[in-house]
Amino acid sequence: MGLNSKIVEARVMHDRKIPKPNRFNYGIFTFQLDLDELDLINDRLWIFGNNKFRAFSFNDKDHLNFGKEGIKENFLEYIRQEGVKEKVEKVTLITNLRVFGYVFNPVSFYFAEDKDGNPICAVVEVGNTFGEMKLYFLGKGSFDQKGFKKKEGKFFYVSPFVGLDSEFEFYLNPPQGGRVNLRIDAFENGERVMVTTYTGNVLDLTDLNLIRMFLKYPFVTLRVIGLIHWQALLLYLKKIPFIRKNEGIDKQRGLHLGRR
């Protein structure tokens, strides 16, 4: 029987509008995981490990932690605290895995469904280069036929070139039909300053496809962190104002989980 979990070959696009334009678009691969299948994938694939070192590995400690055992249980505890009462049948997580032990996740996306496949909620898990993490919750009230949509204050140090009191606007389509389509816009003073999109197609999660993707995008998680710093350098050279980490500490609010 085939796996619900997939590889996603994707394009990531950032389009900064103001104060100076800066646009980039690059290819990566990442993962769309059914959280009930992690042990099964571990047993089926010889280069995938669940909480153990292999060429590609998933570690619970890289994600939200609410004192429970296992990533799904921690996710369910979090959404319970956010007021979700429905029984969750399936949780899908779009995220990077560790590649030979290294991972950086600028953002991960959780989607919860009921037994009939109806969306219950989505959660966006945003990480920064300081090992901190913040969660953004999108409940049923944020969902229409096009997906989840919500605007929320950022209050988190992600990019030094976007204000701490700016807003994120999320447009999240639950994974379906072999296609991933996600978007996050940033607003400052009501004006859209940046558009970020993440679009891709899914591939079967197999050892062969993992090797193919690794050869096409070698050490992809190092590529992600490298491109982040490269783009930051370009913005700095364009003399775009930036915020240091120790500035505006009172505006850095919410759940922060430091590197463990």
Buried (B, 14 or more C-beta within 10 A) or exposed (E): EEBBBBBBBBEBBBBBBEEEEBEEEBEBBBBBBBBBBBEBBBEEBEEBBBBEEBBBBBBBEBBBBBEBEEBBBBBBBBBEEEEBEBEBBBBBBBBBBBBBEEBBBBBBBBBBBEEEEEBBBBBBBBBBBEEBBBBBBBBEEBBEEEBBBBEBBBBBBBBBBBBBEBBBBBBBBBBEEEEBBBBBBBBBEEEBBBBBBBBBBBBEBBBEBBEBBBEEBEEBBBBBBEBBEEBBEEBEEEEBEEBEEEEBEEBBBBBBBEEE
